[in-house]
Amino acid sequence: MSIEPPARTLAEYVGELIGRLAASEPAAFERLREVVGGRRARIRLDGEAVEVAFDGFGLVVDEPGTGPVDGEGATDRATTLELLDGYLEVSDALVDGRLHVTGTVDDIDRMFLAIEILLDAAARSPALQALAGDYRADPGREPRRAPPPPPAPAERVDASERALLDRLGLLPD
């Protein structure tokens, strides 16, 4: 008999994520608070959005439009799962148009640092891994699609790189 995970809203997942991070990886939580500081951000995932900021007690998760934001990040479920599973790097998601961010350069840099802190902690923390498992199996969300296969090496190189690899005898047969 398996227990079905609860259907959660984005606000509930974000709250759980930060709560479990604080409990299981306190140093990562403090680093996240330090990186984020007093900034407020909007997070969009598929059709949901929340605004988040730290106050003196912890993370506050609000409905969109509650106050001005310093930056915004948007992605979808498939991208989130591929990031969690290590199939996709944050920089590749950005370049591929699967992760959209807006804000000043400093705010965007801090958003990426925050994402990297969360992904790093998620790889180590059983509590965060369990939450990721709930997210994967959430009955209120689309079933997970298989990640796309990585591009063939020849598709990742431009003509000049291909010519160099050919001269060196490094292209696949």
N, C-alpha and C positions, 0 to 999 in steps of 0.2 A: 504494500500500500504506500503510495507516495502522497505527500502533502503538497497541494498546489500553493504557490506563493501568492501573497495578496496582490490585488491590482492596486497600484499606487499611482498618484499623480506625479508630475515632475517636481512640484514643490515638496512632496513627501520624500521622493528619492534624494533630492538635494539635501533636505534636512537630515535624513538617515545617513547619507554619505559623510557629512561633516561631523555628525554625532559619533559615528563609528570611527572616523579618523581620529577624533579627539581621544576616544577611549583606547583605541588599539595602537595608535602611532602618535603619541603626544608631541614628540619632537617635530614630526611632519606637520601636525596641526599648527604648532607655534610658528613654524616657518611659513606656512600658508597665510596665517594672520599677518605676519610681518610683511610678506610680499604684497598682499592685497591692501593692507593698511586701511585707511578710511574711505576707500573707493567703493562705489556702488556699480553693479553690473547687471545687465539684462542677459538672461540665458534663454535661447530658443531651441527647442528640440521638437522636430516635426511640427505639430499644430499647437504645442503648448509653449508658454513663456512665463518666466518668473524674474523678479528682481531680487538681488541678494546683496547684503552688506554685513560686515561685522559691526556689532556694537560692543558695549562694555561687558556683555554677558555671553555672547556667542554669535552665531549666524542668524540674521533676520531674513526670512524669505517672504517676499510680498508679491501681490498681484502686479502685473505690468501697469505702468502709468502712475505709480504711487509717488514717485519722485524723480528728479533728474538722475541720469546715469552717466558714468564716466566711460563706459565702453559696453559693447555688445558682442556676444558670440552666438552663432547659430550653426546647427548641424542636424543630422538625422540619426535614427536608431541604428541603422546598418553601420554608419561611420563610427558611432560610439562603441559598438561591439567590436569592430575591427581594431580600434585603438586599444580597447581593454585586452583583447586577445593577442596583441602584438603583431597583427597582420599589416598594420598601417602606422606610419609615423605621423606625428602632428604636422611636421613640415610638408609631408606628401599630401595630407588631407587638405592643407591650405592651398598648395599649388594646384591640386586637382579640382579645386572649387567645391570640396565637400565640407569644408569648415570656413565659415565667414566671420570675420571680426572687424569691428569698427572702434575707433577711439584714437587718442593721441598715440604717438610712437611709444611713449613710456607706459601708457595704460595697456596697449596691446602686448608689449613685452612682458608686463606683469601677468596678463591673462595667460600667456603661454607658459610662464613659470608656474603659475597655479595649476594648469593642466598637467604639466610634467610632475609636479609634486604629488598630485592625486594619482596619476598613473603609476608612479614609482611605488607609492604606498600600497596601491591596490594589488600590486604583484607580490607583496610580502604579507599582507594582513588577511588572515582567514575571515575576519569579520567583513572586510571589504569584498573579498572573493565571494562570500555568501550573498552579499547584496547584489553583486554583479550577476550571480546565478539567478537570484530572484528577478532581476531586470530581464535577463534572457528568457525566462519562463513566464513572465508576467502575462496572465490571461487577458488582460485588457490591451495588449499591444500586439502588433503584427508579428507573426512567427519570424524567426531569424532566417535570413537568406544565407546560403553558403558564401563565404568571401570569394571575390573574383580571383582567378589564378593570377600569379604574378606574370608580368609581361616577359616574353622571351628576351634573352639578353640582346638580341639584335634590334629589338624594338626600343630599347632604352638608350641607344647611342645614336648620335647624329652622323652625318656622312664623313666628317673629318675623323671622328673617333673610330668609325668603321674602317676607314682606310688605314689608320695606324694599326688597329688590331689585325687587319689582313696582312700588312707588311711584317708584323711580328709573328704571324702564324697562330694567332690566338682566337680566331673565329671558329665556331663549331662547324663541323663538317655538314 
